[in-house]
Amino acid sequence: MPRYPSFPATADDIKRLELSYLLRSNLLRPGFHVTTISWSVRGKPSGRISLEAHIFLDETYLRLRYTLNDTTNYDYRVELEATASNLPGGKGVRYYMICPVSGRRATVLFLRPGSSMFAHRLAYTGTRLFYDSQLEPKRFRGLGSYFAIDRKWEQEYRKGRKTHYQGKPTRWYARLLKLEQRAEAATPMLLQELNK
Protein backbone atom coordinates (compact mmCIF):
# COMPACT_ATOMS: atom_id res chain seq x y z
CA MET A 1 0.00 0.00 0.00
CA PRO A 2 1.51 3.40 -0.94
CA ARG A 3 2.39 5.96 1.68
CA TYR A 4 0.43 9.18 1.79
CA PRO A 5 2.56 12.32 1.46
CA SER A 6 2.78 14.44 4.59
CA PHE A 7 3.53 17.82 2.94
CA PRO A 8 5.37 19.23 5.96
CA ALA A 9 5.39 22.95 6.67
CA THR A 10 8.63 24.44 5.42
CA ALA A 11 10.69 27.30 6.80
CA ASP A 12 10.18 29.20 3.54
CA ASP A 13 6.37 29.24 3.90
CA ILE A 14 5.74 30.17 7.53
CA LYS A 15 5.92 33.43 9.46
CA ARG A 16 9.44 34.43 10.47
CA LEU A 17 11.23 37.19 12.33
CA GLU A 18 14.57 38.08 10.71
CA LEU A 19 17.36 40.17 12.20
CA SER A 20 18.33 41.33 8.71
CA TYR A 21 14.88 42.96 8.35
CA LEU A 22 15.26 44.67 11.73
CA LEU A 23 18.69 45.99 10.70
CA ARG A 24 17.35 47.31 7.38
CA SER A 25 14.48 48.96 9.26
CA ASN A 26 17.03 50.66 11.55
CA LEU A 27 15.48 49.16 14.70
CA LEU A 28 18.71 47.77 16.17
CA ARG A 29 20.21 51.11 17.12
CA PRO A 30 20.57 52.32 20.73
CA GLY A 31 17.34 53.38 22.39
CA PHE A 32 13.70 52.34 22.44
CA HIS A 33 11.91 51.75 19.13
CA VAL A 34 8.41 50.47 18.30
CA THR A 35 7.06 49.12 15.01
CA THR A 36 4.38 46.84 13.62
CA ILE A 37 5.27 44.01 11.25
CA SER A 38 2.59 42.65 8.91
CA TRP A 39 2.53 39.44 6.88
CA SER A 40 0.45 38.64 3.83
CA VAL A 41 -0.33 35.57 1.74
CA ARG A 42 -1.08 36.21 -1.93
CA GLY A 43 -1.77 39.86 -1.18
CA LYS A 44 -4.19 39.21 1.71
CA PRO A 45 -3.14 40.12 5.28
CA SER A 46 -2.34 37.03 7.33
CA GLY A 47 -0.97 38.44 10.55
CA ARG A 48 0.45 41.37 12.46
CA ILE A 49 2.86 41.71 15.34
CA SER A 50 3.81 44.65 17.52
CA LEU A 51 7.54 44.74 18.17
CA GLU A 52 9.46 46.86 20.69
CA ALA A 53 13.24 47.01 20.49
CA HIS A 54 15.01 47.86 23.77
CA ILE A 55 18.69 48.47 22.96
CA PHE A 56 20.47 49.79 26.06
CA LEU A 57 23.83 49.06 27.71
CA ASP A 58 22.32 47.14 30.64
CA GLU A 59 19.67 45.20 28.68
CA THR A 60 18.92 44.41 25.05
CA TYR A 61 15.80 42.57 24.02
CA LEU A 62 12.83 42.51 21.67
CA ARG A 63 9.32 42.48 23.09
CA LEU A 64 6.76 40.70 20.91
CA ARG A 65 2.98 41.20 21.18
CA TYR A 66 0.52 39.41 18.92
CA THR A 67 -2.75 37.50 18.85
CA LEU A 68 -3.20 33.99 17.43
CA ASN A 69 -6.55 32.70 16.14
CA ASP A 70 -8.22 35.94 17.30
CA THR A 71 -8.37 34.50 20.82
CA THR A 72 -5.01 34.11 22.54
CA ASN A 73 -2.76 37.11 23.22
CA TYR A 74 0.99 36.64 23.52
CA ASP A 75 3.42 39.06 25.10
CA TYR A 76 7.00 37.92 25.74
CA ARG A 77 10.63 38.95 25.39
CA VAL A 78 13.31 37.65 23.04
CA GLU A 79 16.73 38.43 24.47
CA LEU A 80 19.41 39.82 22.16
CA GLU A 81 23.07 38.89 22.51
CA ALA A 82 25.66 41.34 21.19
CA THR A 83 29.01 40.04 19.99
CA ALA A 84 31.98 41.99 18.67
CA SER A 85 31.91 42.37 14.91
CA ASN A 86 34.63 40.60 12.92
CA LEU A 87 34.73 43.36 10.30
CA PRO A 88 38.04 45.17 9.72
CA GLY A 89 38.58 47.97 12.19
CA GLY A 90 36.72 46.12 14.96
CA LYS A 91 33.88 48.63 15.04
CA GLY A 92 30.31 47.75 15.86
CA VAL A 93 28.52 44.71 17.19
CA ARG A 94 26.55 41.84 15.71
CA TYR A 95 23.27 40.85 17.35
CA TYR A 96 21.77 37.40 17.73
CA MET A 97 18.31 36.55 19.02
CA ILE A 98 18.21 33.97 21.80
CA CYS A 99 15.45 31.43 21.12
CA PRO A 100 12.91 31.58 24.00
CA VAL A 101 12.26 27.83 23.65
CA SER A 102 15.70 26.25 23.23
CA GLY A 103 18.13 29.02 24.21
CA ARG A 104 20.00 28.74 20.88
CA ARG A 105 21.42 31.74 19.05
CA ALA A 106 19.47 32.61 15.91
CA THR A 107 19.26 35.22 13.20
CA VAL A 108 15.80 33.98 12.17
CA LEU A 109 12.96 32.81 14.44
CA PHE A 110 9.97 30.90 13.01
CA LEU A 111 6.31 30.72 14.09
CA ARG A 112 5.31 27.22 13.07
CA PRO A 113 1.62 26.35 12.58
CA GLY A 114 0.29 24.81 15.78
CA SER A 115 2.88 26.50 18.00
CA SER A 116 2.51 29.70 19.97
CA MET A 117 6.01 31.21 20.10
CA PHE A 118 8.65 32.28 17.62
CA ALA A 119 11.51 29.80 17.95
CA HIS A 120 14.70 28.51 16.34
CA ARG A 121 14.22 26.10 13.42
CA LEU A 122 15.67 23.20 15.44
CA ALA A 123 13.66 23.96 18.60
CA TYR A 124 10.54 22.20 17.34
CA THR A 125 10.25 18.68 18.70
CA GLY A 126 8.60 15.83 16.86
CA THR A 127 8.72 16.82 13.22
CA ARG A 128 11.66 18.75 11.89
CA LEU A 129 11.25 22.10 10.13
CA PHE A 130 12.79 21.83 6.65
CA TYR A 131 13.72 24.36 3.98
CA ASP A 132 12.14 23.87 0.54
CA SER A 133 15.52 22.98 -0.97
CA GLN A 134 15.88 20.07 1.49
CA LEU A 135 12.68 18.47 0.20
CA GLU A 136 13.60 18.57 -3.50
CA PRO A 137 14.06 15.18 -5.16
CA LYS A 138 17.73 14.30 -5.69
CA ARG A 139 17.14 14.21 -9.42
CA PHE A 140 16.25 17.92 -9.48
CA ARG A 141 18.32 19.13 -6.53
CA GLY A 142 19.93 22.47 -7.22
CA LEU A 143 17.62 23.33 -10.10
CA GLY A 144 15.11 24.96 -7.74
CA SER A 145 17.45 27.89 -7.21
CA TYR A 146 17.42 28.65 -10.92
CA PHE A 147 13.66 28.70 -11.06
CA ALA A 148 13.16 30.74 -7.90
CA ILE A 149 13.98 33.85 -9.89
CA ASP A 150 10.57 35.43 -9.28
CA ARG A 151 10.98 35.07 -5.51
CA LYS A 152 14.51 36.54 -5.70
CA TRP A 153 13.26 39.54 -7.68
CA GLU A 154 10.52 40.07 -5.09
CA GLN A 155 13.00 39.91 -2.19
CA GLU A 156 15.73 42.05 -3.74
CA TYR A 157 13.78 44.67 -5.65
CA ARG A 158 12.31 47.44 -3.53
CA LYS A 159 10.71 50.58 -4.86
CA GLY A 160 13.31 53.26 -5.40
CA ARG A 161 16.29 50.89 -5.32
CA LYS A 162 18.81 51.71 -8.05
CA THR A 163 19.51 49.14 -10.74
CA HIS A 164 22.37 51.09 -12.35
CA TYR A 165 25.10 53.39 -11.09
CA GLN A 166 27.17 55.47 -13.53
CA GLY A 167 25.86 53.36 -16.42
CA LYS A 168 26.82 50.00 -14.84
CA PRO A 169 24.45 47.53 -13.15
CA THR A 170 24.63 47.55 -9.35
CA ARG A 171 25.88 44.37 -7.64
CA TRP A 172 22.46 43.09 -6.56
CA TYR A 173 20.97 43.76 -10.00
CA ALA A 174 23.89 42.08 -11.82
CA ARG A 175 23.51 39.04 -9.55
CA LEU A 176 19.81 38.74 -10.42
CA LEU A 177 20.51 39.13 -14.14
CA LYS A 178 23.12 36.35 -13.95
CA LEU A 179 20.67 34.08 -12.12
CA GLU A 180 18.06 34.77 -14.78
CA GLN A 181 20.54 33.81 -17.54
CA ARG A 182 21.44 30.58 -15.72
CA ALA A 183 17.74 29.71 -15.40
CA GLU A 184 17.22 30.21 -19.13
CA ALA A 185 20.27 28.04 -19.89
CA ALA A 186 19.05 25.27 -17.54
CA THR A 187 15.56 25.02 -19.06
CA PRO A 188 16.51 22.74 -22.03
CA MET A 189 18.43 20.45 -19.65
CA LEU A 190 15.43 20.19 -17.33
CA LEU A 191 13.07 19.39 -20.20
CA GLN A 192 15.46 16.72 -21.42
CA GLU A 193 15.63 15.24 -17.89
CA LEU A 194 11.82 15.19 -17.60
CA ASN A 195 11.45 13.37 -20.92
CA LYS A 196 13.64 10.44 -19.82
Helices and strands as residue ranges (DSSP letters): E 15-18, H 19-24, E 31-41, E 44-55, E 60-68, E 72-84, E 93-98, E 105-106, E 108-111, G 121-123, G 132-135, G 138-140, H 143-146, H 149-156, E 164-165, E 168-169, H 171-194
